[in-house]
Amino acid sequence: MKLDPDAIIILLADQPFVASKIINAFFDHYQKERSLFFIAAGEGESPMPPVLFSAACFPSCFNCGKLARHGKIIDFQNPMLFYDVDTLDDYSLLCRLSKDIRMRGRGEE
């Protein structure tokens, strides 16, 4: 079977707060602006994963220098959405945050 995608999204497994709402925002922006080579999350002008790459940049989508002028960075205004779990300390913080979020969801403080 040959796949012929219009775009791909690269997600990192160590960003547990990246939700479907964020992924859908990428697709929504891409549907409105098909001329973009990429759409990335970010703060200001600093892109970070996840990243949507349009088919226009296949197979050279990893040569980001050329693509930088033809993309868009979406500032989601909450860096915790992209919290990156790389160390045991990161994981410990994630566990504490998750517990706090669950407790608030049940009305406990």
Order of alpha helices (4+ residues) and beta strands (2+ residues): beta-alpha-beta-beta-alpha-beta-alpha
